[in-house]
């Protein structure tokens, strides 16, 4: 619970552009991955690209913590790979 409170406090201290970027990419990822839009490969690809931007933004943010940064950059690469795979499927 303390870690969640810390993450919320940290998010509220961020600049406005970062809050907008994170919120928008998270919202796009959730909306485009919904079952209503699951028939279109481009929406699925866009959803995965938005998730990649989300992970990359936080990986850059946490670059001082090597383990966390590597995990988030790895998630970014996986999302990009899955996005490409979704288009050519």
Buried (B, 14 or more C-beta within 10 A) or exposed (E): EEEEEEEEEEEEEEEEEBEEBBEEBBEBBEBBBEEEBEEEBEBBBBBBBBBBBBBBBBBEBBEEEEEBBEBBBEBBEBBBEBBEEBEEE
